[in-house]
Amino acid sequence: MDLNDIMKMLKDPAALQKQAMEAQSRMASISATGSSGGGMVKMTMNGTMELLNIAIAPEAIDPADPSILEDLIKAAYNDVSHRIREAIQADVSRNMGGLSGFGS
């Protein structure tokens, strides 16, 4: 997509709305999985930042020290949110035709 295409879209609100809806649909279809503790905690998130799944291995649960599990959950969340942001950025870059400054 070049600058002329962008200018045409800005002049055509219906086309702009269609592009926005397509982008929203693409974001919902993107997913990534992150983990921590060698895979003891795994999370899957989609491109709309909705948490789709979380799996916690029984050995990660220590009733005597819940802070370990808390740290594993935070680390898995940080991992998956980083991965999904990278996937979104790659999608935006791909769909903007590599225009610099978009998706950064």
Secondary structure, DSSP 8 states (H G I E B T S, - for coil): --HHHHHHHHH-HHHHHHHHHHHHHHHHH-EEEEEEGGGTEEEEEETT--EEEEEE-GGG--TT-HHHHHHHHHHHHHHHHHHHHHHHHHHHHHHTTT-TTS--
